[in-house]
Amino acid sequence: MTVRGPSGVIHGVGLGPGAADLMSVRAHRLLSSARHVAYFRKAGREGRARKTVDEILPEGVIEFAMEYPVTTEIPFDHPDYNAALSSFYAECCGHLRALAEAGEDVVVLCEGDPFFYGSFMHLYTRLKDSVPVQVVPAITGMSAAWTATGLPITWGDDVLSVVMATLPEEELVRHMKSADALVVMKIGRNIDRVRNALRAAGKYDDAWLVECASLSEQTVQKLSQAEGRVTPYFSIVMVHGQGRRP
Amino acid sequence: MTVRGPSGVIHGVGLGPGAADLMSVRAHRLLSSARHVAYFRKAGREGRARKTVDEILPEGVIEFAMEYPVTTEIPFDHPDYNAALSSFYAECCGHLRALAEAGEDVVVLCEGDPFFYGSFMHLYTRLKDSVPVQVVPAITGMSAAWTATGLPITWGDDVLSVVMATLPEEELVRHMKSADALVVMKIGRNIDRVRNALRAAGKYDDAWLVECASLSEQTVQKLSQAEGRVTPYFSIVMVHGQGRRP
């Protein structure tokens, strides 16, 4: 492809935890003047990121919906899962790179903070050496979740560990025992393993469950009071630190 | 004190990592319409939080500067340090409570995210049972720091641990060995202990040092290239996770 002028920029823009007014001023400015916007979503769905910016995008913005070829149909540790996602990301990048090389800026919507367990990272690593990519950090879902509990997450010298519920139970237990404050993400169908691990680490009674932090559907409760509840993948379980304070 | 009408609200507003346009839209709205603003600072200094909002506060806003009685003159584990800070926080809260009880809303400026190792937490716990307190989460300094490195901090199932450089060296080593991704905060005069601990954990060569993330003075370099440098208290050292990715 012949580059006809200066390259456009791919902006990986963190939207934060979900409430539209918790995105940064910088993110809002980029979105409200965007000509091209791209976002991930599950096939056939509107997509949470796209919905967040509904009132902000200008009229006539050109949209590029990147629909995941698989989500939970294949286990994430199966080679087919990796292969399907890998060629999906490569395709997405082909389209984004072509836009940038044609001089167009593109805003890629990212739920949460782009560099913290985000899907955008898979585009970023494939794009960064060929076109300019700028990343706008954002408020993490976990920040919104601990704010929702009304309790600070860390004091003094507390160690905070962030662990994924997809880990084996014995690894969960080890990290749960070792940390003062704890955030567990990617919950969903892993909730029973998380409960068991928290019990084994002696922290079950101190754990909170936060769903849809910052949104109108937000719920906050002690995990022990949510027995039997089905909880979404994006729920967060946390145990607050109790460190030094004057 | 007689309450003459509905109470005002104390807003603990996170400003984020430092760049004014990385605060949230909600924070910006609260600041630009504030009648009362309060903020911590070192005696005799302008204060970093106050400086961040210079262009945003409306004319005629009433300011309450809360000047720390001690910072590093007394070791933080000395009883005098705790006593001095404790009565300082109580005094600040007396003033803020009186404003709220008189029906005034107050915006308290918080660097970073208020509930993540922030000074506001000490006011919050003293105020929350007597007057309405609302907290606005924010982008953490560590998010701005890993964004500045141009490398995602966590992939797949990576465990992220956030540790304070004030911990004993053997505890630092233990947590550094155990985590996949690592953020070390409260650096300053503890930098040599952090270096030693990273070496013992086998992670020294992979560590980055970020100073003043998101500000014009920002510096980003491998820690090993910053030998002998004096680095500020708010610097951040990090080691990126290398987890699963398609």
Interface residues (C-beta under 8 A of the other chain):
Chain A: G16 P17 A19 A20 D21 L22 M23 S24 V25 R26 H28 R29 F76 Y81 N82 A83 L85 S86 Y89 D113 P114 F115 F116 Y117 G118 M121 H122 Y124 T125 K128 V135 V136 P137 A138 I139 T140 S143 A144 W146 T147 G150 L151 P152 I153 T154 W155 G156 D157 D158 V159 L160 S161 V162 V163 M164 T166 L167 R174 H175 S178 A179 S214 R244 R245 P246
Chain B: G16 P17 A19 A20 D21 L22 M23 S24 V25 R26 H28 R29 F76 Y81 N82 A83 L85 S86 Y89 D113 P114 F115 F116 Y117 G118 M121 H122 Y124 T125 K128 V135 V136 P137 A138 I139 T140 S143 A144 W146 T147 G150 L151 P152 I153 T154 W155 G156 D157 D158 V159 L160 S161 V162 V163 M164 T166 L167 R174 H175 S178 A179 S214 R244 R245 P246
